[in-house]
């Protein structure tokens, strides 16, 4: 998954992928140290066990996606990016409507937006699907 906070990534995962994929997100371990290393370990373990995996994080840049692409390649499985391309104003409004820990500080959303580069097959993805608000999402 790729997209700003509030883009609709988790909703897309829940509605289209959770029934067939193990869902991994650093948000599952909000207080854990070394969340990135933990995520990589969990993804590698699931892939090694033959599971399909979806990583539900912002994953805004090629550098931040590279380890996930590498894990899929190491496991010998196809790797797909799903970019939830939602206008930033919509993401900010959705984030503002969140409560408690679910609301991301504004500086965090802007920092993610500054790093956000659309995913491409040049990074090693076999395919890139784009989901836009109001559009029909691709099949899981």
Phi and psi in degrees as a GROMACS rama.xvg file:
@    title "Ramachandran Plot"
@    xaxis  label "Phi"
@    yaxis  label "Psi"
@TYPE xy
-139.586  132.935  UNK-2
160.617  161.215  UNK-3
-65.6328  162.19  UNK-4
-61.0367  133.584  UNK-5
86.2018  3.40141  UNK-6
-72.2473  -27.7279  UNK-7
113.035  17.5348  UNK-8
-60.9398  -51.2548  UNK-9
-64.8569  -36.2327  UNK-10
-63.9788  -44.554  UNK-11
-61.235  -44.2273  UNK-12
-60.0568  -49.1101  UNK-13
-60.3369  -42.6702  UNK-14
-81.9235  -24.5079  UNK-15
-126.459  -16.2138  UNK-16
-128.286  -26.5253  UNK-17
-61.0545  -28.3022  UNK-18
-72.302  -21.6419  UNK-19
-119.246  -7.93582  UNK-20
-129.245  147.168  UNK-21
-74.0866  131.494  UNK-22
-98.2396  123.09  UNK-23
-119.689  133.257  UNK-24
-152.27  138.736  UNK-25
-62.1022  -21.8887  UNK-26
-64.9163  -18.9398  UNK-27
-70.2151  -17.7373  UNK-28
-128.169  64.3439  UNK-29
-62.4352  -26.6262  UNK-30
-105.804  0.0830347  UNK-31
-72.9091  145.808  UNK-32
-80.5904  153.564  UNK-33
52.8179  50.6214  UNK-34
-60.8885  -36.87  UNK-35
-62.6008  -47.2567  UNK-36
-63.0443  -40.0783  UNK-37
-63.5512  -43.7441  UNK-38
-59.6331  -46.0054  UNK-39
-61.2425  -41.221  UNK-40
-63.8944  -46.2065  UNK-41
-64.1884  -44.2454  UNK-42
-59.9654  -47.2607  UNK-43
-61.3284  -42.3299  UNK-44
-63.686  -44.1786  UNK-45
-64.7215  -43.7122  UNK-46
-63.7704  -41.2761  UNK-47
-63.3168  -29.0255  UNK-48
-83.4393  1.66296  UNK-49
86.5313  12.0272  UNK-50
-85.8143  149.815  UNK-51
-83.37  141.024  UNK-52
-129.908  140.555  UNK-53
-122.855  131.837  UNK-54
-103.261  111.346  UNK-55
-98.3582  76.9565  UNK-56
-136.651  177.086  UNK-57
-69.376  -37.4161  UNK-58
40.6846  57.4903  UNK-59
-76.6437  -22.1538  UNK-60
-126.26  157.125  UNK-61
-54.9566  -39.5417  UNK-62
-62.0645  -38.2601  UNK-63
-76.7473  -20.412  UNK-64
-92.3316  -17.3859  UNK-65
-58.3321  -42.0657  UNK-66
-65.9456  -33.2785  UNK-67
-70.8729  -41.2314  UNK-68
-61.9213  -44.007  UNK-69
-62.9179  -40.1211  UNK-70
-62.1621  -41.8046  UNK-71
-65.6943  -42.7876  UNK-72
-62.7933  -43.1657  UNK-73
-60.1869  -38.0434  UNK-74
-79.6544  -9.23973  UNK-75
73.0215  30.1711  UNK-76
-116.563  154.459  UNK-77
-65.7196  152.397  UNK-78
-129.304  131.675  UNK-79
-127.39  141.415  UNK-80
-103.815  138.856  UNK-81
-117.686  109.886  UNK-82
-96.2468  116.67  UNK-83
-91.1924  97.1149  UNK-84
-91.6981  83.9516  UNK-85
-107.665  136.993  UNK-86
-55.5832  138.765  UNK-87
-53.1153  -38.3881  UNK-88
-61.605  -37.3624  UNK-89
-67.3564  -43.6408  UNK-90
-60.0674  -44.6431  UNK-91
-63.6214  -40.9804  UNK-92
-65.0035  -42.8474  UNK-93
-64.1576  -42.9205  UNK-94
-62.9582  -40.7428  UNK-95
-62.9989  -29.778  UNK-96
-79.0244  -11.9446  UNK-97
-72.5629  159.02  UNK-98
-122.005  153.568  UNK-99
60.0724  -139.329  UNK-100
-65.8873  -18.2456  UNK-101
-69.8526  -24.8985  UNK-102
-80.5567  125.673  UNK-103
-87.7577  134.049  UNK-104
-55.2834  141.891  UNK-105
-52.1723  -39.7244  UNK-106
-61.3754  -33.496  UNK-107
-67.3313  -41.7568  UNK-108
-64.6696  -43.6957  UNK-109
-66.8582  -35.8933  UNK-110
-66.1607  -39.8478  UNK-111
-65.0164  -43.7674  UNK-112
-59.489  -38.1561  UNK-113
-66.4575  -28.2916  UNK-114
-93.3692  -11.8739  UNK-115
-68.5743  118.619  UNK-116
-125.228  130.049  UNK-117
-56.6272  141.03  UNK-118
-69.5651  154.688  UNK-119
-145.188  161.231  UNK-120
-65.5035  -20.4794  UNK-121
-62.1777  -21.0789  UNK-122
-81.4652  -9.52072  UNK-123
113.681  -0.44115  UNK-124
-70.5491  141.293  UNK-125
-73.8024  -31.53  UNK-126
-156.259  155.597  UNK-127
-126.837  120.007  UNK-128
-102.128  140.889  UNK-129
-114.851  126.591  UNK-130
-112.921  127.003  UNK-131
-119.983  147.775  UNK-132
-53.29  132.002  UNK-133
83.7105  -9.4908  UNK-134
-88.8897  167.956  UNK-135
-86.4846  118.24  UNK-136
-70.6842  155.726  UNK-137
-69.1625  160.475  UNK-138
-65.9057  145.522  UNK-139
